[in-house]
Amino acid sequence: MFTMSEREKDSVFILIKSLSPSDKRSFKLYAKRFGANENAKFLQLFDVLDKMEEYDEERLLKKSPVTKKQLANMKAHLYKQILVSLRLIYADHNVELQLNEQIDFARILYNKGLYQQSLKLLSKAKGIAERYFLDTIMLRIVELEKVIESQHITRSMRDRAEVLANEARDFAASSSLKNSFSNLSLQLYGLYLKMGHVKDEHDRKLVEAYYLKNMPEYHLDELNFYEKLYLFQSQVWFYHILQDFSLCYRAAQRWVGLYQTHPHMKKVATGNYLKAYHYLLDTLFYLQQYDRFGEVFEQFRESLANDDFKMDDNCRILAFLYYYSNSINYHFLIGDFSEGVNKVIPSLLKDMEGLRGKLDVHHVTVLHYKIACLYFGSGDNLGAIRHLDRVIFHTGDGLREDLQCFAHILKLIASYEEGLDDNLEQQIRNVYRFLIKMQDLRLVQQEMMHFVRNLTRIYENQLKAAFKDLRDKLLPYENHPYEKRAFLYLDIISWLDSKIQGKPVQEIIRAKFQRKISPVK
């Protein structure tokens, strides 16, 4: 029997498990297109792997007509056949796959000496690639056109050589600028995963210097779709890290607006379309703009339901993450944690199980933290602890350390609320060691840790005064440029208000929400 790490390395088994029923039917039809393949060994190998719940090589060798010596080559052949089958399926609704196929056909026609037919096919492909701003593919097309024109007299155009040279130069320059923007966006995202939001003026200056150093010169009105897309992405991450959510909102709005200007790009750059809506919603959540959040979230849900574009597995995963993340944020905004637990969590966990193995660790832990906050707000401390343990369990792996930090603190509070204070002192020491190790003991965290440490020493009749004292100490940090990030992860003030007033925390947050939407005249 293989270990988990060995099973995960078996690519063909993982690929088969990722196939939908329709993918499997299509593969069988493709594989059996020749009568001789009806009982082919690679098909029998497919059937055995398909029926396995977990990869077991010993069982595989017993069930399939393949020897141990043949297995590696047979699995490699099966892997290739499945990918070819999938390419045929997805080419029907993937523009880039279609264009690459056209370039391959043009290359075959060129090799056959049919130069005019090859050029005609390339010209048609170039028009489609230009419509969807696919500079890299356009450059491939031009390079093949140059080969044909330079080696053969086609008489297609007198100044053809100069035109092709200019096109190649322009496409290469555009591709280079797009890469500069996309590299900056990716590096800023990696920086955010590592450090979260800026912690002090030193962090701010470092991030600003990095951003300015790596931002290429540009004129906005001269940029094409993808150049603008990655520019706006970079701006979103930059302002998000700085916690300047007003400017982050403007950048996210421009990102979404880009698809409103170029609606046909939804079916080509679908993943980035979904991300644009998510970051716009995320920023509205941080700004506590309930009305606008509701409008945009409804637009997002309608967009997921319409037929303007088809989603592949990757986009379905993104849709899952963004839909549920913002569904939870909606219940945070209105303070209805119990409804969130009852209406959102069951379907979320069911859908998450269906995507097991496809979701990355970072996004899974973020969801578990949000679920834990819903449980905590609803008064189910044990449910909160259960999901917080899922966050705390995953250390390293590129996870955001600030998320781990607040998971530890929220678990301490939930344990206290539930009366699980037998080992509270040990938990506090463990959290302190964790915070010191990550060198992230901020002022809000220090106040919280000091308070929780003394909780077991405070008499019942002194508790309300102690809660008020902590609230007074924390309030000035709520709008502090570097300390306010603590309140993005955990609404500590509302929890303290609930203890002071003797009311459930969701009742406190719901009352705040009601005052916000129905201000006193």
C-alpha positions in Angstrom: 0.0 0.0 0.0 1.3 3.4 -0.9 1.6 6.3 1.5 -0.5 9.5 1.0 2.5 11.4 -0.5 3.2 8.5 -2.9 -0.5 8.4 -4.0 -0.5 12.2 -4.6 2.5 11.7 -7.0 0.5 9.3 -9.3 -0.5 11.8 -11.9 -2.7 9.6 -14.1 -4.8 8.5 -11.0 -5.3 12.1 -9.9 -6.2 13.1 -13.5 -8.8 10.3 -13.8 -10.3 11.3 -10.5 -10.7 14.9 -11.7 -12.7 13.8 -14.8 -16.4 14.4 -14.9 -18.8 11.7 -16.1 -19.1 13.4 -19.5 -15.2 13.7 -19.7 -15.0 9.9 -19.1 -17.6 9.1 -21.8 -15.8 11.3 -24.3 -12.5 9.7 -23.5 -14.0 6.2 -24.0 -15.5 7.3 -27.4 -12.2 8.8 -28.4 -10.2 5.8 -27.3 -12.5 3.3 -29.1 -12.7 5.3 -32.4 -10.6 2.5 -33.9 -12.0 -1.0 -33.5 -8.6 -2.4 -32.5 -8.6 -0.3 -29.3 -11.8 -1.9 -28.0 -9.9 -4.2 -25.6 -6.7 -2.2 -25.5 -4.6 -2.6 -22.3 -4.6 1.2 -21.6 -8.4 1.2 -21.6 -8.5 -1.7 -19.1 -6.0 0.2 -17.0 -8.2 3.2 -17.1 -11.2 1.2 -15.9 -9.3 -0.3 -13.0 -7.9 3.1 -11.9 -11.4 4.7 -12.3 -12.9 2.2 -9.8 -10.2 2.8 -7.2 -10.9 5.1 -4.3 -7.2 5.3 -3.4 -4.2 4.5 -5.5 -3.0 0.9 -4.7 -0.3 -0.4 -7.1 -0.5 -4.0 -5.8 -4.2 -4.2 -6.5 -3.8 -2.4 -9.8 -1.3 -5.0 -11.1 -3.7 -7.8 -10.0 -6.8 -6.3 -11.8 -5.2 -5.0 -15.0 -3.4 -7.0 -17.8 -0.2 -5.0 -17.2 3.1 -6.3 -15.8 5.1 -4.3 -13.3 7.7 -3.7 -16.0 5.0 -2.4 -18.4 3.2 -0.2 -15.9 5.1 3.0 -16.1 5.0 3.2 -19.9 1.3 2.2 -20.0 0.4 4.9 -17.5 2.3 7.4 -19.5 0.5 6.4 -22.7 -2.9 6.5 -20.9 -2.1 10.0 -19.5 -1.3 11.3 -23.0 -4.5 9.8 -24.5 -6.7 11.4 -21.7 -5.1 14.8 -22.3 -5.6 14.5 -26.1 -9.3 13.6 -25.5 -9.7 16.6 -23.1 -8.1 18.9 -25.6 -10.7 17.9 -28.2 -13.5 18.6 -25.6 -12.2 22.0 -24.4 -11.2 23.3 -27.8 -14.9 23.8 -28.6 -15.1 26.6 -26.0 -11.5 27.8 -25.5 -10.3 30.4 -27.9 -6.6 29.9 -27.2 -6.8 26.1 -27.8 -8.6 26.8 -31.1 -6.0 29.3 -32.2 -3.1 27.0 -31.3 -4.8 24.3 -33.3 -5.1 26.6 -36.3 -1.4 27.4 -36.0 -0.6 23.7 -36.0 -2.7 23.2 -39.1 -1.0 26.1 -40.8 2.4 24.6 -40.0 1.3 21.3 -41.5 0.1 23.1 -44.7 3.4 24.9 -44.9 5.3 21.6 -44.6 3.1 20.2 -47.4 4.2 23.2 -49.6 0.7 24.7 -49.6 1.9 28.2 -48.7 -1.2 30.3 -49.8 -3.5 28.0 -47.8 -1.2 28.3 -44.8 -1.1 32.1 -45.0 -4.9 32.3 -45.3 -5.4 30.2 -42.2 -2.9 32.3 -40.3 -4.6 35.5 -41.4 -7.9 34.3 -40.1 -6.3 33.2 -36.8 -4.6 36.5 -36.4 -7.9 38.4 -36.7 -9.4 36.3 -33.8 -6.2 36.6 -31.7 -6.2 40.4 -32.2 -9.9 40.6 -31.1 -9.0 38.9 -27.8 -5.7 40.7 -27.3 -3.7 37.5 -27.3 -0.3 39.1 -28.1 1.8 36.0 -27.5 -0.3 34.0 -30.0 -0.2 36.8 -32.5 3.6 36.9 -32.2 3.7 33.1 -33.0 1.5 33.7 -36.0 3.6 36.5 -37.3 6.8 34.5 -36.8 5.4 31.7 -39.0 4.2 34.2 -41.6 7.8 35.6 -41.7 9.2 32.1 -42.3 6.8 31.6 -45.2 7.3 35.0 -46.7 11.1 35.0 -46.3 11.5 31.6 -48.0 8.9 31.7 -50.7 7.6 34.2 -53.2 3.9 34.4 -52.3 3.1 37.8 -53.9 0.6 38.3 -51.1 1.6 41.9 -50.6 4.5 44.1 -51.9 5.4 45.6 -48.5 4.7 42.4 -46.6 8.2 42.1 -45.1 8.0 45.6 -43.5 4.5 45.0 -42.3 5.4 41.7 -40.6 8.6 43.2 -39.1 6.6 46.1 -37.6 3.9 43.7 -36.3 6.5 41.4 -34.7 8.1 44.4 -32.9 4.8 45.8 -31.7 3.5 42.4 -30.4 6.9 41.7 -28.7 6.8 45.1 -26.9 3.2 44.6 -25.8 4.0 41.2 -24.5 6.9 42.6 -22.6 4.9 45.3 -20.9 2.1 42.9 -20.1 4.7 40.6 -18.4 6.1 43.5 -16.4 2.6 44.3 -15.0 1.7 40.6 -14.4 5.0 39.9 -12.7 4.5 42.9 -10.3 0.9 41.7 -9.6 2.1 38.2 -8.8 5.0 39.4 -6.6 2.7 41.7 -4.6 0.3 38.8 -4.1 3.2 36.7 -2.8 4.2 39.5 -0.5 0.7 39.7 0.9 0.5 36.0 1.6 3.7 36.3 3.6 3.2 39.5 5.5 -0.5 40.4 5.3 -1.1 44.1 5.7 1.7 46.6 6.5 2.5 46.7 10.2 4.4 50.0 10.6 5.9 52.9 8.7 9.0 50.8 7.9 6.8 48.2 6.2 5.0 50.8 4.3 8.1 52.4 2.9 9.5 49.0 1.8 6.3 48.1 0.0 6.0 51.5 -1.7 9.7 51.4 -2.8 9.2 47.9 -4.2 6.0 48.9 -6.0 7.5 52.1 -7.6 10.8 50.4 -8.6 9.0 47.6 -10.4 6.1 49.6 -12.0 7.0 50.2 -15.7 6.3 53.5 -17.4 3.0 53.6 -19.2 0.3 55.8 -20.8 -3.1 54.4 -19.7 -4.9 55.3 -22.9 -2.3 53.4 -24.9 -2.6 50.1 -23.0 -4.6 47.1 -24.3 -6.9 44.9 -22.3 -4.4 42.6 -20.6 -2.0 45.4 -19.9 -4.7 47.3 -18.1 -5.9 44.2 -16.4 -2.5 43.4 -14.8 -2.0 47.1 -14.0 -5.3 47.2 -12.1 -4.5 43.9 -10.4 -1.1 45.4 -9.2 -2.9 48.5 -7.9 -5.5 46.4 -6.0 -2.8 44.4 -4.2 -0.6 47.4 -3.5 -3.4 49.4 -1.9 -4.8 46.3 -0.1 -1.4 45.6 1.5 -1.3 49.3 2.6 -4.9 49.1 3.9 -5.8 52.1 1.8 -9.2 50.6 0.9 -10.6 53.7 -0.7 -7.9 53.6 -3.4 -8.1 49.8 -3.5 -11.9 50.1 -4.3 -11.2 52.5 -7.2 -8.6 50.1 -8.7 -11.0 47.1 -8.3 -13.8 49.1 -9.8 -11.6 49.9 -12.9 -10.8 46.2 -13.1 -14.5 45.2 -13.2 -15.2 48.1 -15.6 -12.6 46.7 -18.0 -14.9 43.8 -18.6 -17.9 46.0 -19.1 -16.0 47.8 -21.8 -14.8 44.5 -23.4 -17.7 42.0 -22.5 -16.4 39.5 -25.0 -13.3 39.0 -22.9 -15.3 37.2 -20.2 -15.1 34.0 -22.1 -11.3 34.2 -22.6 -10.1 35.7 -19.3 -12.9 34.2 -17.2 -10.7 33.6 -14.1 -9.6 37.2 -13.9 -13.2 38.3 -14.4 -14.3 36.3 -11.4 -11.3 37.7 -9.4 -12.2 41.3 -10.3 -15.7 40.9 -8.8 -14.2 39.2 -5.7 -11.7 41.9 -4.9 -14.3 44.6 -5.5 -16.6 42.8 -3.0 -13.7 42.2 -0.6 -12.8 45.9 -0.6 -16.5 46.9 -0.1 -16.6 44.6 2.9 -13.5 46.2 4.5 -15.1 49.6 3.8 -18.4 48.4 5.4 -20.4 49.6 2.4 -23.4 47.4 2.9 -25.7 48.8 0.2 -23.0 48.8 -2.5 -21.8 45.3 -1.4 -25.3 44.0 -1.8 -25.6 45.4 -5.3 -22.3 44.1 -6.5 -22.9 40.7 -4.9 -26.2 40.4 -6.7 -24.5 41.3 -10.0 -21.8 38.6 -9.2 -24.5 35.9 -8.5 -26.4 36.8 -11.7 -23.1 36.6 -13.7 -22.4 33.1 -12.4 -25.9 32.0 -13.4 -26.0 33.4 -17.0 -24.6 31.8 -20.1 -22.3 34.6 -21.3 -19.3 32.3 -20.8 -18.5 28.7 -20.0 -16.4 27.8 -16.9 -13.8 25.1 -16.8 -12.8 23.3 -13.6 -10.4 26.1 -12.6 -13.1 28.8 -12.9 -15.6 26.6 -11.0 -13.1 26.4 -8.1 -12.7 30.2 -8.2 -16.4 30.7 -8.3 -16.8 28.4 -5.3 -14.2 30.3 -3.3 -15.5 33.7 -4.1 -19.2 33.0 -3.8 -18.9 31.4 -0.3 -16.3 33.9 0.9 -18.5 36.8 0.1 -21.7 35.0 1.3 -20.0 34.7 4.7 -18.9 38.4 4.5 -22.5 39.4 3.8 -23.6 37.7 7.1 -20.7 39.4 8.9 -22.0 42.8 7.6 -25.6 42.3 8.8 -24.6 40.5 12.0 -26.8 37.5 11.3 -24.3 34.7 12.2 -26.9 32.1 13.0 -28.5 32.4 9.6 -25.0 32.2 8.0 -24.3 29.0 9.9 -27.6 27.4 8.9 -27.9 28.6 5.3 -24.3 28.9 4.1 -22.1 26.4 6.0 -23.9 23.1 5.1 -23.7 23.7 1.3 -20.2 25.2 1.6 -18.8 22.1 3.4 -20.6 19.8 0.9 -19.2 21.6 -2.1 -15.8 21.8 -0.5 -15.8 18.0 0.0 -16.5 17.7 -3.7 -13.4 19.8 -4.5 -11.2 17.9 -2.1 -7.7 17.8 -3.6 -8.3 20.7 -5.9 -8.3 23.5 -3.4 -5.0 25.0 -2.2 -4.1 25.0 1.5 -4.2 28.8 1.8 -7.8 29.3 0.5 -9.0 26.3 2.6 -7.6 27.8 5.8 -9.1 31.2 5.0 -12.5 29.6 4.6 -12.1 27.6 7.8 -11.2 30.8 9.6 -14.3 32.6 8.2 -16.5 29.6 9.2 -15.0 29.7 12.7 -16.0 33.4 13.0 -19.5 32.6 11.9 -19.8 29.8 14.6 -18.3 32.1 17.2 -20.7 34.9 16.4 -23.6 32.5 16.6 -22.6 31.4 20.1 -21.3 28.0 19.0 -17.8 28.1 20.5 -17.1 24.4 20.0 -17.9 24.7 16.3 -15.6 27.7 16.2 -12.8 25.8 17.9 -13.2 22.9 15.6 -12.6 25.0 12.5 -9.9 27.1 14.2 -7.9 24.0 14.8 -8.0 23.3 11.0 -6.3 26.7 10.6 -3.8 26.3 13.4 -2.9 22.8 12.1 -1.5 24.2 8.8 1.7 26.1 9.6 4.1 27.3 6.9 3.3 26.3 3.3 3.2 30.0 2.3 0.2 30.7 4.6 -0.4 34.2 5.9 1.0 34.3 9.4 -1.4 37.1 10.6 -4.3 34.7 9.9 -2.7 32.1 12.1 -2.1 34.7 14.8 -5.8 35.6 15.0 -6.9 32.0 14.8 -4.8 31.4 18.0 -6.3 34.4 19.7 -9.9 33.6 18.7 -9.4 30.1 20.0 -8.4 31.4 23.4 -11.5 33.6 23.5 -13.8 30.8 22.4 -12.2 28.4 24.9 -12.8 31.0 27.7 -16.4 31.5 26.5 -17.1 27.8 26.6 -15.5 27.4 30.0 -12.6 25.3 28.7 -10.1 27.0 31.0 -8.4 23.9 32.4 -5.4 24.4 30.1 -5.9 28.0 29.3 -2.5 29.0 30.8 -0.8 26.5 28.6 -2.7 27.8 25.5 -1.6 31.3 26.4 2.0 30.3 26.7 1.8 28.5 23.3 0.3 31.5 21.6 2.9 33.8 23.1 5.7 31.6 21.8 4.0 31.5 18.3 3.7 35.3 18.2 7.3 35.9 19.4 8.6 33.5 16.8 6.8 35.3 14.0 7.8 38.7 15.5 4.3 40.0 15.1 3.2 40.9 18.6 1.2 44.1 17.8 -0.3 46.5 20.3 -3.8 45.1 19.9 -2.6 41.6 20.3 -0.5 42.5 23.4 -3.6 44.0 25.0 -5.7 41.0 24.2 -3.1 38.5 25.4 -2.6 40.5 28.7 -6.3 40.5 29.2 -6.9 36.8 28.5 -3.9 35.9 30.7 -5.5 37.6 33.7 -9.1 36.4 33.0 -8.8 33.4 35.4 -7.6 35.7 38.1 -10.5 38.2 37.9 -13.5 37.8 40.2 -17.0 37.6 38.7 -18.0 41.0 40.1 -14.9 42.6 38.5 -15.5 41.2 35.0 -17.6 44.0 33.6 -15.2 46.6 34.7 -12.3 44.6 33.1 -14.2 44.3 29.8 -14.8 48.1 29.8 -11.2 48.8 30.6 -10.0 46.7 27.7 -12.6 48.3 25.4 -11.3 51.7 26.3 -7.8 50.7 25.5 -8.6 49.1 22.1 -11.0 51.8 20.8 -8.2 54.2 19.7 -6.6 51.5 17.6 -9.8 50.9 15.5 -8.8 53.5 13.0 -5.0 53.4 13.6 -3.3 53.0 10.2 -1.3 50.0 11.2 -3.2 48.5 14.1 -6.7 48.5 12.5 -5.9 45.3 10.6 -6.6 43.4 13.9 -10.3 44.4 13.6 -10.4 43.0 10.0 -10.0 39.5 11.4 -11.9 39.7 14.6 -14.6 42.3 15.7 -13.1 42.5 19.2 -15.0 45.7 20.1 -18.4 44.0 19.4 -17.4 41.0 21.5 -16.5 43.3 24.4 -19.8 45.2 24.0 -21.6 41.9 24.2 -19.9 41.0 27.5 -20.5 44.4 28.9 -24.2 44.5 27.9 -24.8 40.8 28.6 -26.1 40.2 25.0 -25.1 37.7 22.3 -22.3 39.2 20.0 -24.5 38.8 16.9 -27.2 40.9 18.5 -24.6 43.7 19.1 -23.4 43.6 15.5 -26.9 43.4 14.1 -27.9 46.5 16.1 -24.9 48.4 14.7 -25.9 47.3 11.2 -29.5 48.5 11.8 -28.3 51.9 13.0 -26.1 52.2 9.9 -29.0 51.6 7.5 -31.6 53.5 9.5 -29.8 56.5 11.0 -31.6 58.6 13.6 -33.0 61.7 12.0 
